[in-house]
Amino acid sequence: MTDLSRSKTYDPSDPEQVAEREKQLKIRALAQERFIREALATQGGRAFFRDLIAHCRVFSGGFPADAAAMGFELGQRNVGLKIWADLEKAAPAEMLTMLTEQVNG
């Protein structure tokens, strides 16, 4: 897989470079989705992501009144929501299994 950050200077007006960048981004996205499906196919992978999402306070209701602490916790939550969306897109059935395992202990 090509490392997009180390390629030559990107010229968004060059159709060939745009096409190549889009191709590389698609390859990267497919690899990430495959990784998520493989991770969620195992009980340990589901537990890891379940704990990570919980740590990111995705389902927390309240936030501190202090602006700095609130900003930090909202940042955590934003990362957790991104992870949640990626998991849901790549492996919705495994997400249901993960949630069932969480409820059942």
Jmol script that loads the backbone (N, CA, C; Angstrom):
load data "model"
ATOM      1  N   MET A   1       0.853  -1.170   0.000  1.00  0.00           N
ATOM      2  CA  MET A   1       0.000   0.000   0.000  1.00  0.00           C
ATOM      3  C   MET A   1       0.900   1.234   0.000  1.00  0.00           C
ATOM      4  N   THR A   2       0.574   2.199  -0.802  1.00  0.00           N
ATOM      5  CA  THR A   2       1.338   3.432  -0.896  1.00  0.00           C
ATOM      6  C   THR A   2       1.089   4.299   0.320  1.00  0.00           C
ATOM      7  N   ASP A   3       2.161   4.862   0.853  1.00  0.00           N
ATOM      8  CA  ASP A   3       2.031   5.806   1.958  1.00  0.00           C
ATOM      9  C   ASP A   3       1.750   7.171   1.362  1.00  0.00           C
ATOM     10  N   LEU A   4       0.526   7.650   1.529  1.00  0.00           N
ATOM     11  CA  LEU A   4       0.116   8.906   0.907  1.00  0.00           C
ATOM     12  C   LEU A   4       0.896  10.102   1.433  1.00  0.00           C
ATOM     13  N   SER A   5       1.381  10.014   2.657  1.00  0.00           N
ATOM     14  CA  SER A   5       2.085  11.154   3.240  1.00  0.00           C
ATOM     15  C   SER A   5       3.507  11.294   2.703  1.00  0.00           C
ATOM     16  N   ARG A   6       4.042  10.260   2.067  1.00  0.00           N
ATOM     17  CA  ARG A   6       5.416  10.311   1.573  1.00  0.00           C
ATOM     18  C   ARG A   6       5.506  10.411   0.057  1.00  0.00           C
ATOM     19  N   SER A   7       4.395  10.553  -0.597  1.00  0.00           N
ATOM     20  CA  SER A   7       4.422  10.637  -2.050  1.00  0.00           C
ATOM     21  C   SER A   7       4.896  12.020  -2.473  1.00  0.00           C
ATOM     22  N   LYS A   8       5.155  12.162  -3.763  1.00  0.00           N
ATOM     23  CA  LYS A   8       5.583  13.471  -4.260  1.00  0.00           C
ATOM     24  C   LYS A   8       4.509  14.514  -3.983  1.00  0.00           C
ATOM     25  N   THR A   9       4.850  15.744  -4.187  1.00  0.00           N
ATOM     26  CA  THR A   9       3.903  16.824  -3.929  1.00  0.00           C
ATOM     27  C   THR A   9       2.624  16.579  -4.710  1.00  0.00           C
ATOM     28  N   TYR A  10       1.514  16.631  -3.986  1.00  0.00           N
ATOM     29  CA  TYR A  10       0.213  16.333  -4.580  1.00  0.00           C
ATOM     30  C   TYR A  10      -0.323  17.565  -5.293  1.00  0.00           C
ATOM     31  N   ASP A  11      -0.754  17.367  -6.527  1.00  0.00           N
ATOM     32  CA  ASP A  11      -1.319  18.449  -7.333  1.00  0.00           C
ATOM     33  C   ASP A  11      -2.782  18.115  -7.613  1.00  0.00           C
ATOM     34  N   PRO A  12      -3.720  18.748  -6.877  1.00  0.00           N
ATOM     35  CA  PRO A  12      -5.132  18.419  -7.056  1.00  0.00           C
ATOM     36  C   PRO A  12      -5.705  18.821  -8.411  1.00  0.00           C
ATOM     37  N   SER A  13      -4.934  19.538  -9.223  1.00  0.00           N
ATOM     38  CA  SER A  13      -5.406  19.888 -10.567  1.00  0.00           C
ATOM     39  C   SER A  13      -4.975  18.851 -11.605  1.00  0.00           C
ATOM     40  N   ASP A  14      -4.183  17.868 -11.185  1.00  0.00           N
ATOM     41  CA  ASP A  14      -3.714  16.818 -12.086  1.00  0.00           C
ATOM     42  C   ASP A  14      -4.665  15.623 -11.989  1.00  0.00           C
ATOM     43  N   PRO A  15      -5.451  15.349 -13.040  1.00  0.00           N
ATOM     44  CA  PRO A  15      -6.434  14.258 -12.991  1.00  0.00           C
ATOM     45  C   PRO A  15      -5.809  12.897 -12.681  1.00  0.00           C
ATOM     46  N   GLU A  16      -4.601  12.645 -13.158  1.00  0.00           N
ATOM     47  CA  GLU A  16      -3.951  11.369 -12.870  1.00  0.00           C
ATOM     48  C   GLU A  16      -3.625  11.235 -11.388  1.00  0.00           C
ATOM     49  N   GLN A  17      -3.134  12.320 -10.802  1.00  0.00           N
ATOM     50  CA  GLN A  17      -2.820  12.289  -9.380  1.00  0.00           C
ATOM     51  C   GLN A  17      -4.093  12.160  -8.541  1.00  0.00           C
ATOM     52  N   VAL A  18      -5.145  12.827  -8.947  1.00  0.00           N
ATOM     53  CA  VAL A  18      -6.417  12.727  -8.233  1.00  0.00           C
ATOM     54  C   VAL A  18      -6.926  11.289  -8.296  1.00  0.00           C
ATOM     55  N   ALA A  19      -6.880  10.682  -9.456  1.00  0.00           N
ATOM     56  CA  ALA A  19      -7.346   9.302  -9.611  1.00  0.00           C
ATOM     57  C   ALA A  19      -6.509   8.343  -8.771  1.00  0.00           C
ATOM     58  N   GLU A  20      -5.201   8.537  -8.778  1.00  0.00           N
ATOM     59  CA  GLU A  20      -4.314   7.679  -7.983  1.00  0.00           C
ATOM     60  C   GLU A  20      -4.580   7.855  -6.491  1.00  0.00           C
ATOM     61  N   ARG A  21      -4.762   9.091  -6.050  1.00  0.00           N
ATOM     62  CA  ARG A  21      -5.046   9.355  -4.634  1.00  0.00           C
ATOM     63  C   ARG A  21      -6.364   8.690  -4.232  1.00  0.00           C
ATOM     64  N   GLU A  22      -7.393   8.816  -5.072  1.00  0.00           N
ATOM     65  CA  GLU A  22      -8.679   8.185  -4.766  1.00  0.00           C
ATOM     66  C   GLU A  22      -8.550   6.669  -4.697  1.00  0.00           C
ATOM     67  N   LYS A  23      -7.762   6.101  -5.599  1.00  0.00           N
ATOM     68  CA  LYS A  23      -7.535   4.658  -5.600  1.00  0.00           C
ATOM     69  C   LYS A  23      -6.842   4.235  -4.307  1.00  0.00           C
ATOM     70  N   GLN A  24      -5.809   4.948  -3.900  1.00  0.00           N
ATOM     71  CA  GLN A  24      -5.080   4.606  -2.683  1.00  0.00           C
ATOM     72  C   GLN A  24      -5.952   4.765  -1.434  1.00  0.00           C
ATOM     73  N   LEU A  25      -6.780   5.796  -1.408  1.00  0.00           N
ATOM     74  CA  LEU A  25      -7.687   5.990  -0.276  1.00  0.00           C
ATOM     75  C   LEU A  25      -8.706   4.859  -0.192  1.00  0.00           C
ATOM     76  N   LYS A  26      -9.186   4.384  -1.321  1.00  0.00           N
ATOM     77  CA  LYS A  26     -10.137   3.272  -1.349  1.00  0.00           C
ATOM     78  C   LYS A  26      -9.465   1.989  -0.853  1.00  0.00           C
ATOM     79  N   ILE A  27      -8.238   1.751  -1.285  1.00  0.00           N
ATOM     80  CA  ILE A  27      -7.485   0.571  -0.829  1.00  0.00           C
ATOM     81  C   ILE A  27      -7.298   0.633   0.689  1.00  0.00           C
ATOM     82  N   ARG A  28      -6.947   1.816   1.202  1.00  0.00           N
ATOM     83  CA  ARG A  28      -6.753   1.983   2.642  1.00  0.00           C
ATOM     84  C   ARG A  28      -8.063   1.731   3.396  1.00  0.00           C
ATOM     85  N   ALA A  29      -9.162   2.263   2.898  1.00  0.00           N
ATOM     86  CA  ALA A  29     -10.460   2.089   3.557  1.00  0.00           C
ATOM     87  C   ALA A  29     -10.861   0.614   3.582  1.00  0.00           C
ATOM     88  N   LEU A  30     -10.642  -0.092   2.492  1.00  0.00           N
ATOM     89  CA  LEU A  30     -10.982  -1.520   2.440  1.00  0.00           C
ATOM     90  C   LEU A  30     -10.125  -2.321   3.412  1.00  0.00           C
ATOM     91  N   ALA A  31      -8.847  -1.973   3.527  1.00  0.00           N
ATOM     92  CA  ALA A  31      -7.955  -2.661   4.472  1.00  0.00           C
ATOM     93  C   ALA A  31      -8.403  -2.408   5.912  1.00  0.00           C
ATOM     94  N   GLN A  32      -8.814  -1.190   6.211  1.00  0.00           N
ATOM     95  CA  GLN A  32      -9.284  -0.877   7.561  1.00  0.00           C
ATOM     96  C   GLN A  32     -10.573  -1.626   7.880  1.00  0.00           C
ATOM     97  N   GLU A  33     -11.473  -1.703   6.927  1.00  0.00           N
ATOM     98  CA  GLU A  33     -12.717  -2.446   7.141  1.00  0.00           C
ATOM     99  C   GLU A  33     -12.431  -3.929   7.350  1.00  0.00           C
ATOM    100  N   ARG A  34     -11.495  -4.475   6.597  1.00  0.00           N
ATOM    101  CA  ARG A  34     -11.127  -5.888   6.758  1.00  0.00           C
ATOM    102  C   ARG A  34     -10.552  -6.114   8.162  1.00  0.00           C
ATOM    103  N   PHE A  35      -9.694  -5.191   8.619  1.00  0.00           N
ATOM    104  CA  PHE A  35      -9.127  -5.295   9.959  1.00  0.00           C
ATOM    105  C   PHE A  35     -10.230  -5.307  11.019  1.00  0.00           C
ATOM    106  N   ILE A  36     -11.188  -4.412  10.888  1.00  0.00           N
ATOM    107  CA  ILE A  36     -12.279  -4.328  11.865  1.00  0.00           C
ATOM    108  C   ILE A  36     -13.087  -5.621  11.875  1.00  0.00           C
ATOM    109  N   ARG A  37     -13.434  -6.133  10.691  1.00  0.00           N
ATOM    110  CA  ARG A  37     -14.202  -7.387  10.622  1.00  0.00           C
ATOM    111  C   ARG A  37     -13.427  -8.525  11.287  1.00  0.00           C
ATOM    112  N   GLU A  38     -12.124  -8.597  11.022  1.00  0.00           N
ATOM    113  CA  GLU A  38     -11.308  -9.656  11.615  1.00  0.00           C
ATOM    114  C   GLU A  38     -11.216  -9.503  13.126  1.00  0.00           C
ATOM    115  N   ALA A  39     -11.069  -8.274  13.602  1.00  0.00           N
ATOM    116  CA  ALA A  39     -10.972  -8.045  15.047  1.00  0.00           C
ATOM    117  C   ALA A  39     -12.292  -8.378  15.737  1.00  0.00           C
ATOM    118  N   LEU A  40     -13.398  -7.965  15.143  1.00  0.00           N
ATOM    119  CA  LEU A  40     -14.693  -8.206  15.765  1.00  0.00           C
ATOM    120  C   LEU A  40     -15.154  -9.658  15.616  1.00  0.00           C
ATOM    121  N   ALA A  41     -14.450 -10.434  14.823  1.00  0.00           N
ATOM    122  CA  ALA A  41     -14.779 -11.849  14.687  1.00  0.00           C
ATOM    123  C   ALA A  41     -14.316 -12.648  15.906  1.00  0.00           C
ATOM    124  N   THR A  42     -13.490 -12.027  16.759  1.00  0.00           N
ATOM    125  CA  THR A  42     -13.005 -12.705  17.957  1.00  0.00           C
ATOM    126  C   THR A  42     -13.606 -12.065  19.205  1.00  0.00           C
ATOM    127  N   GLN A  43     -13.773 -12.873  20.242  1.00  0.00           N
ATOM    128  CA  GLN A  43     -14.306 -12.348  21.488  1.00  0.00           C
ATOM    129  C   GLN A  43     -13.361 -11.307  22.084  1.00  0.00           C
ATOM    130  N   GLY A  44     -12.071 -11.552  21.994  1.00  0.00           N
ATOM    131  CA  GLY A  44     -11.100 -10.594  22.514  1.00  0.00           C
ATOM    132  C   GLY A  44     -11.138  -9.269  21.772  1.00  0.00           C
ATOM    133  N   GLY A  45     -11.309  -9.313  20.470  1.00  0.00           N
ATOM    134  CA  GLY A  45     -11.412  -8.084  19.679  1.00  0.00           C
ATOM    135  C   GLY A  45     -12.654  -7.288  20.030  1.00  0.00           C
ATOM    136  N   ARG A  46     -13.767  -8.001  20.207  1.00  0.00           N
ATOM    137  CA  ARG A  46     -15.000  -7.311  20.592  1.00  0.00           C
ATOM    138  C   ARG A  46     -14.862  -6.687  21.975  1.00  0.00           C
ATOM    139  N   ALA A  47     -14.228  -7.406  22.903  1.00  0.00           N
ATOM    140  CA  ALA A  47     -14.024  -6.861  24.252  1.00  0.00           C
ATOM    141  C   ALA A  47     -13.122  -5.632  24.205  1.00  0.00           C
ATOM    142  N   PHE A  48     -12.080  -5.679  23.375  1.00  0.00           N
ATOM    143  CA  PHE A  48     -11.179  -4.535  23.257  1.00  0.00           C
ATOM    144  C   PHE A  48     -11.929  -3.294  22.784  1.00  0.00           C
ATOM    145  N   PHE A  49     -12.684  -3.437  21.707  1.00  0.00           N
ATOM    146  CA  PHE A  49     -13.403  -2.276  21.175  1.00  0.00           C
ATOM    147  C   PHE A  49     -14.516  -1.822  22.117  1.00  0.00           C
ATOM    148  N   ARG A  50     -15.171  -2.749  22.792  1.00  0.00           N
ATOM    149  CA  ARG A  50     -16.209  -2.389  23.759  1.00  0.00           C
ATOM    150  C   ARG A  50     -15.610  -1.549  24.895  1.00  0.00           C
ATOM    151  N   ASP A  51     -14.445  -1.970  25.403  1.00  0.00           N
ATOM    152  CA  ASP A  51     -13.782  -1.216  26.466  1.00  0.00           C
ATOM    153  C   ASP A  51     -13.295   0.144  25.964  1.00  0.00           C
ATOM    154  N   LEU A  52     -12.783   0.185  24.749  1.00  0.00           N
ATOM    155  CA  LEU A  52     -12.300   1.441  24.176  1.00  0.00           C
ATOM    156  C   LEU A  52     -13.442   2.444  24.015  1.00  0.00           C
ATOM    157  N   ILE A  53     -14.568   1.976  23.518  1.00  0.00           N
ATOM    158  CA  ILE A  53     -15.729   2.854  23.338  1.00  0.00           C
ATOM    159  C   ILE A  53     -16.240   3.345  24.693  1.00  0.00           C
ATOM    160  N   ALA A  54     -16.239   2.461  25.682  1.00  0.00           N
ATOM    161  CA  ALA A  54     -16.663   2.869  27.022  1.00  0.00           C
ATOM    162  C   ALA A  54     -15.708   3.923  27.590  1.00  0.00           C
ATOM    163  N   HIS A  55     -14.413   3.722  27.379  1.00  0.00           N
ATOM    164  CA  HIS A  55     -13.417   4.685  27.864  1.00  0.00           C
ATOM    165  C   HIS A  55     -13.603   6.052  27.208  1.00  0.00           C
ATOM    166  N   CYS A  56     -14.068   6.054  25.987  1.00  0.00           N
ATOM    167  CA  CYS A  56     -14.278   7.307  25.251  1.00  0.00           C
ATOM    168  C   CYS A  56     -15.594   7.992  25.623  1.00  0.00           C
ATOM    169  N   ARG A  57     -16.336   7.424  26.555  1.00  0.00           N
ATOM    170  CA  ARG A  57     -17.556   8.036  27.075  1.00  0.00           C
ATOM    171  C   ARG A  57     -18.631   8.249  26.000  1.00  0.00           C
ATOM    172  N   VAL A  58     -18.724   7.310  25.088  1.00  0.00           N
ATOM    173  CA  VAL A  58     -19.699   7.445  24.009  1.00  0.00           C
ATOM    174  C   VAL A  58     -21.120   7.533  24.553  1.00  0.00           C
ATOM    175  N   PHE A  59     -21.399   6.807  25.620  1.00  0.00           N
ATOM    176  CA  PHE A  59     -22.766   6.775  26.144  1.00  0.00           C
ATOM    177  C   PHE A  59     -22.922   7.538  27.456  1.00  0.00           C
ATOM    178  N   SER A  60     -21.960   8.384  27.781  1.00  0.00           N
ATOM    179  CA  SER A  60     -22.070   9.192  29.005  1.00  0.00           C
ATOM    180  C   SER A  60     -23.045  10.339  28.775  1.00  0.00           C
ATOM    181  N   GLY A  61     -23.791  10.641  29.808  1.00  0.00           N
ATOM    182  CA  GLY A  61     -24.774  11.712  29.684  1.00  0.00           C
ATOM    183  C   GLY A  61     -24.247  13.072  30.079  1.00  0.00           C
ATOM    184  N   GLY A  62     -23.586  13.154  31.217  1.00  0.00           N
ATOM    185  CA  GLY A  62     -23.174  14.453  31.728  1.00  0.00           C
ATOM    186  C   GLY A  62     -21.710  14.748  31.497  1.00  0.00           C
ATOM    187  N   PHE A  63     -21.393  16.020  31.495  1.00  0.00           N
ATOM    188  CA  PHE A  63     -20.020  16.465  31.348  1.00  0.00           C
ATOM    189  C   PHE A  63     -19.735  17.512  32.414  1.00  0.00           C
ATOM    190  N   PRO A  64     -18.482  17.675  32.810  1.00  0.00           N
ATOM    191  CA  PRO A  64     -18.145  18.650  33.843  1.00  0.00           C
ATOM    192  C   PRO A  64     -18.460  20.078  33.416  1.00  0.00           C
ATOM    193  N   ALA A  65     -18.664  20.929  34.392  1.00  0.00           N
ATOM    194  CA  ALA A  65     -18.961  22.339  34.114  1.00  0.00           C
ATOM    195  C   ALA A  65     -17.708  23.098  33.676  1.00  0.00           C
ATOM    196  N   ASP A  66     -16.537  22.630  34.117  1.00  0.00           N
ATOM    197  CA  ASP A  66     -15.279  23.274  33.739  1.00  0.00           C
ATOM    198  C   ASP A  66     -15.063  23.140  32.234  1.00  0.00           C
ATOM    199  N   ALA A  67     -14.830  24.266  31.569  1.00  0.00           N
ATOM    200  CA  ALA A  67     -14.735  24.276  30.102  1.00  0.00           C
ATOM    201  C   ALA A  67     -13.606  23.398  29.589  1.00  0.00           C
ATOM    202  N   ALA A  68     -12.455  23.437  30.232  1.00  0.00           N
ATOM    203  CA  ALA A  68     -11.319  22.636  29.756  1.00  0.00           C
ATOM    204  C   ALA A  68     -11.609  21.144  29.904  1.00  0.00           C
ATOM    205  N   ALA A  69     -12.137  20.756  31.047  1.00  0.00           N
ATOM    206  CA  ALA A  69     -12.463  19.344  31.263  1.00  0.00           C
ATOM    207  C   ALA A  69     -13.566  18.898  30.313  1.00  0.00           C
ATOM    208  N   MET A  70     -14.549  19.768  30.088  1.00  0.00           N
ATOM    209  CA  MET A  70     -15.625  19.430  29.165  1.00  0.00           C
ATOM    210  C   MET A  70     -15.082  19.251  27.748  1.00  0.00           C
ATOM    211  N   GLY A  71     -14.199  20.149  27.340  1.00  0.00           N
ATOM    212  CA  GLY A  71     -13.608  20.028  26.008  1.00  0.00           C
ATOM    213  C   GLY A  71     -12.844  18.725  25.847  1.00  0.00           C
ATOM    214  N   PHE A  72     -12.095  18.360  26.885  1.00  0.00           N
ATOM    215  CA  PHE A  72     -11.341  17.103  26.840  1.00  0.00           C
ATOM    216  C   PHE A  72     -12.277  15.911  26.708  1.00  0.00           C
ATOM    217  N   GLU A  73     -13.313  15.877  27.539  1.00  0.00           N
ATOM    218  CA  GLU A  73     -14.242  14.748  27.509  1.00  0.00           C
ATOM    219  C   GLU A  73     -15.044  14.699  26.210  1.00  0.00           C
ATOM    220  N   LEU A  74     -15.385  15.853  25.673  1.00  0.00           N
ATOM    221  CA  LEU A  74     -16.074  15.865  24.374  1.00  0.00           C
ATOM    222  C   LEU A  74     -15.151  15.379  23.264  1.00  0.00           C
ATOM    223  N   GLY A  75     -13.866  15.687  23.381  1.00  0.00           N
ATOM    224  CA  GLY A  75     -12.895  15.169  22.415  1.00  0.00           C
ATOM    225  C   GLY A  75     -12.802  13.660  22.485  1.00  0.00           C
ATOM    226  N   GLN A  76     -12.761  13.129  23.711  1.00  0.00           N
ATOM    227  CA  GLN A  76     -12.767  11.672  23.880  1.00  0.00           C
ATOM    228  C   GLN A  76     -14.009  11.064  23.223  1.00  0.00           C
ATOM    229  N   ARG A  77     -15.139  11.672  23.489  1.00  0.00           N
ATOM    230  CA  ARG A  77     -16.400  11.162  22.955  1.00  0.00           C
ATOM    231  C   ARG A  77     -16.414  11.212  21.431  1.00  0.00           C
ATOM    232  N   ASN A  78     -15.863  12.280  20.868  1.00  0.00           N
ATOM    233  CA  ASN A  78     -15.817  12.408  19.417  1.00  0.00           C
ATOM    234  C   ASN A  78     -14.994  11.277  18.798  1.00  0.00           C
ATOM    235  N   VAL A  79     -13.874  10.945  19.410  1.00  0.00           N
ATOM    236  CA  VAL A  79     -13.055   9.826  18.928  1.00  0.00           C
ATOM    237  C   VAL A  79     -13.845   8.524  19.048  1.00  0.00           C
ATOM    238  N   GLY A  80     -14.512   8.336  20.180  1.00  0.00           N
ATOM    239  CA  GLY A  80     -15.308   7.131  20.369  1.00  0.00           C
ATOM    240  C   GLY A  80     -16.423   6.993  19.351  1.00  0.00           C
ATOM    241  N   LEU A  81     -17.066   8.106  19.021  1.00  0.00           N
ATOM    242  CA  LEU A  81     -18.138   8.070  18.014  1.00  0.00           C
ATOM    243  C   LEU A  81     -17.593   7.720  16.631  1.00  0.00           C
ATOM    244  N   LYS A  82     -16.384   8.179  16.321  1.00  0.00           N
ATOM    245  CA  LYS A  82     -15.747   7.832  15.041  1.00  0.00           C
ATOM    246  C   LYS A  82     -15.466   6.332  14.999  1.00  0.00           C
ATOM    247  N   ILE A  83     -14.927   5.808  16.087  1.00  0.00           N
ATOM    248  CA  ILE A  83     -14.659   4.370  16.155  1.00  0.00           C
ATOM    249  C   ILE A  83     -15.966   3.591  16.035  1.00  0.00           C
ATOM    250  N   TRP A  84     -16.989   4.028  16.759  1.00  0.00           N
ATOM    251  CA  TRP A  84     -18.304   3.369  16.711  1.00  0.00           C
ATOM    252  C   TRP A  84     -18.828   3.325  15.273  1.00  0.00           C
ATOM    253  N   ALA A  85     -18.760   4.451  14.578  1.00  0.00           N
ATOM    254  CA  ALA A  85     -19.255   4.520  13.198  1.00  0.00           C
ATOM    255  C   ALA A  85     -18.462   3.589  12.285  1.00  0.00           C
ATOM    256  N   ASP A  86     -17.146   3.529  12.470  1.00  0.00           N
ATOM    257  CA  ASP A  86     -16.321   2.632  11.654  1.00  0.00           C
ATOM    258  C   ASP A  86     -16.678   1.174  11.906  1.00  0.00           C
ATOM    259  N   LEU A  87     -16.888   0.821  13.172  1.00  0.00           N
ATOM    260  CA  LEU A  87     -17.259  -0.558  13.510  1.00  0.00           C
ATOM    261  C   LEU A  87     -18.617  -0.907  12.924  1.00  0.00           C
ATOM    262  N   GLU A  88     -19.558   0.009  13.076  1.00  0.00           N
ATOM    263  CA  GLU A  88     -20.916  -0.221  12.584  1.00  0.00           C
ATOM    264  C   GLU A  88     -20.943  -0.387  11.063  1.00  0.00           C
ATOM    265  N   LYS A  89     -20.136   0.402  10.368  1.00  0.00           N
ATOM    266  CA  LYS A  89     -20.094   0.319   8.902  1.00  0.00           C
ATOM    267  C   LYS A  89     -19.455  -0.985   8.439  1.00  0.00           C
ATOM    268  N   ALA A  90     -18.366  -1.385   9.078  1.00  0.00           N
ATOM    269  CA  ALA A  90     -17.606  -2.541   8.611  1.00  0.00           C
ATOM    270  C   ALA A  90     -18.203  -3.876   9.041  1.00  0.00           C
ATOM    271  N   ALA A  91     -18.809  -3.911  10.230  1.00  0.00           N
ATOM    272  CA  ALA A  91     -19.239  -5.205  10.764  1.00  0.00           C
ATOM    273  C   ALA A  91     -20.495  -5.067  11.627  1.00  0.00           C
ATOM    274  N   PRO A  92     -21.626  -4.741  11.014  1.00  0.00           N
ATOM    275  CA  PRO A  92     -22.842  -4.522  11.817  1.00  0.00           C
ATOM    276  C   PRO A  92     -23.298  -5.755  12.600  1.00  0.00           C
ATOM    277  N   ALA A  93     -23.186  -6.933  12.030  1.00  0.00           N
ATOM    278  CA  ALA A  93     -23.624  -8.142  12.746  1.00  0.00           C
ATOM    279  C   ALA A  93     -22.743  -8.396  13.965  1.00  0.00           C
ATOM    280  N   GLU A  94     -21.448  -8.195  13.815  1.00  0.00           N
ATOM    281  CA  GLU A  94     -20.532  -8.397  14.930  1.00  0.00           C
ATOM    282  C   GLU A  94     -20.751  -7.340  16.021  1.00  0.00           C
ATOM    283  N   MET A  95     -21.190  -6.144  15.610  1.00  0.00           N
ATOM    284  CA  MET A  95     -21.522  -5.113  16.595  1.00  0.00           C
ATOM    285  C   MET A  95     -22.667  -5.589  17.482  1.00  0.00           C
ATOM    286  N   LEU A  96     -23.669  -6.227  16.878  1.00  0.00           N
ATOM    287  CA  LEU A  96     -24.787  -6.754  17.664  1.00  0.00           C
ATOM    288  C   LEU A  96     -24.303  -7.820  18.643  1.00  0.00           C
ATOM    289  N   THR A  97     -23.404  -8.666  18.179  1.00  0.00           N
ATOM    290  CA  THR A  97     -22.823  -9.679  19.064  1.00  0.00           C
ATOM    291  C   THR A  97     -22.088  -9.009  20.215  1.00  0.00           C
ATOM    292  N   MET A  98     -21.321  -7.974  19.916  1.00  0.00           N
ATOM    293  CA  MET A  98     -20.568  -7.250  20.932  1.00  0.00           C
ATOM    294  C   MET A  98     -21.505  -6.662  21.978  1.00  0.00           C
ATOM    295  N   LEU A  99     -22.588  -6.059  21.529  1.00  0.00           N
ATOM    296  CA  LEU A  99     -23.539  -5.452  22.457  1.00  0.00           C
ATOM    297  C   LEU A  99     -24.261  -6.512  23.289  1.00  0.00           C
ATOM    298  N   THR A 100     -24.579  -7.646  22.674  1.00  0.00           N
ATOM    299  CA  THR A 100     -25.220  -8.746  23.389  1.00  0.00           C
ATOM    300  C   THR A 100     -24.294  -9.275  24.470  1.00  0.00           C
ATOM    301  N   GLU A 101     -23.011  -9.433  24.126  1.00  0.00           N
ATOM    302  CA  GLU A 101     -22.034  -9.905  25.108  1.00  0.00           C
ATOM    303  C   GLU A 101     -21.916  -8.920  26.273  1.00  0.00           C
ATOM    304  N   GLN A 102     -22.002  -7.636  25.982  1.00  0.00           N
ATOM    305  CA  GLN A 102     -21.896  -6.630  27.034  1.00  0.00           C
ATOM    306  C   GLN A 102     -23.073  -6.749  27.997  1.00  0.00           C
ATOM    307  N   VAL A 103     -24.269  -6.920  27.471  1.00  0.00           N
ATOM    308  CA  VAL A 103     -25.475  -7.018  28.288  1.00  0.00           C
ATOM    309  C   VAL A 103     -25.472  -8.305  29.108  1.00  0.00           C
ATOM    310  N   ASN A 104     -25.022  -9.390  28.493  1.00  0.00           N
ATOM    311  CA  ASN A 104     -25.043 -10.704  29.149  1.00  0.00           C
ATOM    312  C   ASN A 104     -23.871 -10.918  30.096  1.00  0.00           C
ATOM    313  N   GLY A 105     -22.975  -9.961  30.160  1.00  0.00           N
ATOM    314  CA  GLY A 105     -21.904 -10.027  31.140  1.00  0.00           C
ATOM    315  C   GLY A 105     -20.638 -10.554  30.643  1.00  0.00           C
TER     316      GLY A 105
END
end "model"
wireframe off; spacefill off
backbone 0.3
color backbone group
